Each structure stands twice: as C-alpha cells, then as structure tokens.
Amino acid sequence: MTREDVCDLAGDDELLFLDGQGMDEALLGIVERCAFAPVACYDYDKLIAALMSQGMTDEDAVEWYDVNIAGAYVGERTPMVLITPDTQSD
C-alpha cells in the first residue's frame, strides 16, 4: 500500500508518515478512532525488518524503534503501530 493509497482510504491528505528507508513497506493502512482523525498504521515486524535492512542488528533495531518510534509523539496525527501476538516473542 502506498502513502497515496492510504491518504485516499482516509479521505485525508494531512496524514503523517514515518520517514526512512523501507518504512513504506511496513505501511498497512489507517486506524480510525472515535472523535479523532484517522492515522497511518504500520506493522511492527516490518518496521524492525526495515531498520535491520539499514544495517542494524535485531537488538539495535528494537532499541531504535522503542526510542524513536514508540517513544515519539507528534500530536493527534502520530502514526500507530500494529503489534501482533507473535511480535516481540523474545
């Protein structure tokens, strides 16, 4: 799914996206919440894979994710990340 597809799905071109090599491959779609505008949604495992493709170890990628993605809030339009039961099994 492309950023354009996600904006079309949301009916909104003001969505915020994660920047960086391979991040768009982790883009799943949007998340809608009552009383809030839709936000972009990413797959956790694919984000970690994208970070590792940049040369990070698994441990470094998880740490970078924790600090720079999970730990970042840029307002109500901050993208969300889908974490499935198999994720973070270590």
C-alpha positions as CSV (number, residue, x, y, z in Angstrom):
1,M,0.0,0.0,0.0
2,T,1.4,3.4,-0.9
3,R,1.1,6.7,1.0
4,E,-1.2,7.9,-1.7
5,D,-3.4,4.8,-1.2
6,V,-3.6,5.4,2.5
7,C,-4.5,9.1,2.0
8,D,-7.2,8.1,-0.4
9,L,-8.5,5.4,2.0
10,A,-8.6,8.0,4.8
11,G,-10.0,10.7,2.6
12,D,-7.4,12.9,4.1
13,D,-4.1,14.2,2.7
14,E,-2.9,15.5,6.1
15,L,-1.8,12.1,7.4
16,L,1.7,11.8,9.0
17,F,4.0,9.1,7.9
18,L,7.2,7.6,9.2
19,D,10.2,8.5,7.1
20,G,13.2,6.3,6.4
21,Q,14.4,3.6,4.1
22,G,11.9,0.7,3.9
23,M,9.3,2.3,6.2
24,D,6.7,2.5,3.5
25,E,6.9,-1.3,3.1
26,A,5.5,-1.6,6.7
27,L,2.5,0.7,5.9
28,L,-0.7,-1.3,6.5
29,G,-3.5,1.3,6.2
30,I,-5.3,3.6,8.6
31,V,-6.7,3.4,12.1
32,E,-9.9,5.2,13.0
33,R,-10.8,6.2,16.5
34,C,-13.9,7.9,17.8
35,A,-13.6,11.6,17.9
36,F,-10.1,11.6,16.3
37,A,-8.9,11.9,12.7
38,P,-7.6,8.7,11.1
39,V,-3.9,8.0,11.4
40,A,-1.5,5.9,9.4
41,C,-0.9,2.3,10.7
42,Y,2.4,0.3,10.4
43,D,3.3,-3.3,11.0
44,Y,5.9,-3.7,13.9
45,D,7.7,-6.7,12.4
46,K,8.1,-5.0,9.0
47,L,9.4,-1.8,10.7
48,I,12.1,-3.8,12.6
49,A,13.0,-5.6,9.3
50,A,13.3,-2.2,7.6
51,L,15.6,-1.0,10.3
52,M,17.7,-4.1,10.1
53,S,18.0,-3.7,6.3
54,Q,19.7,-0.4,7.1
55,G,22.5,-2.4,8.8
56,M,21.2,-2.5,12.4
57,T,21.3,-5.7,14.5
58,D,17.9,-7.0,15.8
59,E,18.7,-5.6,19.2
60,D,19.7,-2.2,17.8
61,A,16.6,-2.1,15.6
62,V,14.3,-2.8,18.6
63,E,16.0,-0.2,20.7
64,W,15.9,2.4,17.9
65,Y,12.1,1.6,17.4
66,D,11.5,1.9,21.2
67,V,13.1,5.3,21.4
68,N,12.4,6.9,18.0
69,I,9.0,5.5,17.0
70,A,7.2,4.1,20.1
71,G,8.6,6.9,22.2
72,A,7.7,9.7,19.8
73,Y,4.5,11.7,20.0
74,V,3.9,14.5,17.4
75,G,0.3,15.2,18.2
76,E,-3.1,13.5,17.5
77,R,-1.9,12.5,14.0
78,T,1.0,10.4,15.3
79,P,1.1,7.1,13.3
80,M,0.2,3.9,15.2
81,V,1.9,0.5,15.0
82,L,0.2,-2.8,15.0
83,I,1.8,-5.4,17.2
84,T,0.5,-8.9,16.8
85,P,0.7,-11.8,19.4
86,D,3.7,-13.3,17.7
87,T,5.6,-10.0,17.8
88,Q,8.3,-9.5,20.5
89,S,8.3,-13.2,21.4
90,D,11.8,-12.9,22.8
